Amino acid sequence: MTSKSDHDERMANMTFASVYPHYVTKVEKKDRTKEELHQVIRWLTGFSDKAIQKHIKDKITFQQFFQKAKLNPNAHLITGMICGYRIEEIENPLTQQVRYLDKLVDELAKGRKMEKILRTE
């Protein structure tokens, strides 16, 4: 079993480019669009579509990705379970931010309304 610090380090060193295609596949499989995925990423990070594409091309790590992001002030409203972790209880800020993104992608794939995903209701 890996320790919590091993898990946090693995998350930090994983590249956004390596996970992004899985996000696209997950949402498209459930009849959502890449544009909707980008809307979710833009909401959480403040990145433009051009910046998202550059981060993919540059193969930046999640650590670099979230260092460059301007996290949405309502990101703390993202709660619940994802990948066996309760998001609001994750102590490592970077790991929590990666799980925020995972949770938003999951909600999109599950057909949740965009207003709810973007915490505007």
GUTILO-358053 format. One record per residue (C-alpha): x negated, y negated, z; residue in one letter. Coordinates in pm, 1 decimal, decimal comma. Example, Ala and Ser with C-alpha at 12.3 -4.5 7.8 and 13.67 -1.06 7.14 Angstrom:
2
-1230,0 450,0 780,0 A
-1367,0 106,0 714,0 S
//
This chain:
121
0,0 0,0 0,0 M
-136,1 -341,9 -91,4 T
-166,9 -611,5 170,3 S
24,1 -937,2 152,3 K
-294,2 -1128,3 61,6 S
-366,7 -883,0 -224,0 D
-15,7 -940,6 -354,1 H
-51,3 -1319,9 -330,5 D
-387,3 -1306,8 -508,5 E
-246,4 -1085,6 -783,6 R
38,9 -1333,5 -836,3 M
-203,3 -1628,2 -851,3 A
-425,8 -1461,5 -1111,8 N
-149,0 -1329,7 -1335,8 M
-112,7 -1535,3 -1652,8 T
211,4 -1703,4 -1745,6 F
154,7 -1580,3 -2103,1 A
156,0 -1217,7 -1987,0 S
494,9 -1252,8 -1814,6 V
670,1 -1491,3 -2054,0 Y
752,3 -1226,5 -2320,8 P
919,6 -1017,4 -2048,9 H
1132,0 -1316,8 -1949,7 Y
1236,8 -1365,2 -2314,6 V
1319,6 -996,1 -2357,7 T
1515,8 -985,7 -2033,0 K
1739,0 -1282,2 -2116,5 V
1786,3 -1197,8 -2485,6 E
1885,7 -842,0 -2395,9 K
2174,1 -996,8 -2201,0 K
2279,7 -1230,5 -2486,4 D
2115,8 -1540,5 -2344,4 R
1877,2 -1749,2 -2552,5 T
1514,5 -1850,3 -2545,3 K
1639,2 -2211,8 -2536,4 E
1832,2 -2136,8 -2216,6 E
1517,8 -1977,3 -2072,2 L
1321,9 -2291,6 -2156,8 H
1593,7 -2505,7 -1998,1 Q
1547,3 -2311,3 -1674,6 V
1166,0 -2338,7 -1690,4 I
1188,9 -2711,8 -1766,5 R
1425,2 -2764,2 -1471,9 W
1196,1 -2585,2 -1226,4 L
860,1 -2717,2 -1348,2 T
922,9 -3044,2 -1529,4 G
731,8 -2910,8 -1833,1 F
838,2 -2998,6 -2186,6 S
880,8 -2722,1 -2445,5 D
549,6 -2833,7 -2594,8 K
376,2 -2796,7 -2255,4 A
530,7 -2452,4 -2204,3 I
394,3 -2339,0 -2541,7 Q
50,9 -2485,7 -2462,9 K
38,0 -2299,8 -2129,5 H
122,2 -1976,5 -2310,6 I
-141,8 -2040,6 -2577,9 K
-405,1 -2132,7 -2317,2 D
-322,1 -1822,5 -2109,3 K
-323,3 -2017,6 -1784,1 I
-272,0 -1836,0 -1455,9 T
36,9 -1886,5 -1243,0 F
-186,7 -2075,2 -1000,2 Q
-282,5 -2323,1 -1273,5 Q
74,2 -2326,9 -1406,9 F
227,1 -2433,3 -1075,3 F
-59,4 -2673,1 -994,2 Q
33,6 -2863,1 -1311,5 K
410,1 -2842,1 -1246,6 A
624,1 -3107,8 -1082,7 K
852,3 -2873,0 -890,9 L
1217,7 -2973,3 -896,5 N
1321,0 -3128,4 -563,1 P
1612,1 -2881,7 -549,0 N
1390,3 -2574,2 -590,0 A
1430,5 -2504,4 -217,1 H
1796,4 -2423,4 -292,3 L
1681,9 -2107,5 -474,3 I
1742,9 -1835,4 -219,5 T
1818,1 -1465,7 -204,7 G
1638,4 -1145,1 -288,9 M
1409,4 -1088,5 -585,5 I
1175,5 -792,6 -635,1 C
1239,6 -682,1 -276,5 G
1146,7 -1017,5 -124,0 Y
1372,2 -1275,2 40,1 R
1258,6 -1592,0 -136,5 I
1313,9 -1831,6 151,4 E
1095,1 -1615,5 378,5 E
790,1 -1599,1 148,5 I
507,4 -1775,4 332,4 E
261,1 -1828,4 44,8 N
378,1 -2137,5 -151,0 P
249,9 -2014,4 -486,8 L
406,4 -1670,8 -450,4 T
731,3 -1840,5 -351,5 Q
718,1 -2061,0 -662,4 Q
658,6 -1760,0 -890,0 V
955,4 -1586,6 -724,0 R
1166,8 -1900,8 -776,9 Y
1103,0 -1862,4 -1149,4 L
1173,0 -1488,2 -1136,5 D
1502,8 -1553,8 -957,4 K
1613,4 -1816,1 -1209,6 L
1535,1 -1582,4 -1499,7 V
1723,6 -1304,1 -1321,9 D
2028,1 -1527,2 -1269,1 E
2019,3 -1630,2 -1635,7 L
2004,1 -1265,8 -1746,9 A
2294,8 -1179,2 -1516,8 K
2514,2 -1430,4 -1697,5 G
2538,0 -1691,1 -1425,2 R
2660,7 -2032,7 -1538,2 K
2381,2 -2277,0 -1615,3 M
2521,0 -2535,3 -1368,7 E
2482,8 -2283,8 -1086,3 K
2136,0 -2170,9 -1198,2 I
2018,2 -2532,3 -1207,9 L
2173,9 -2597,8 -866,8 R
2388,3 -2886,1 -991,1 T
2715,9 -2759,7 -839,3 E
//
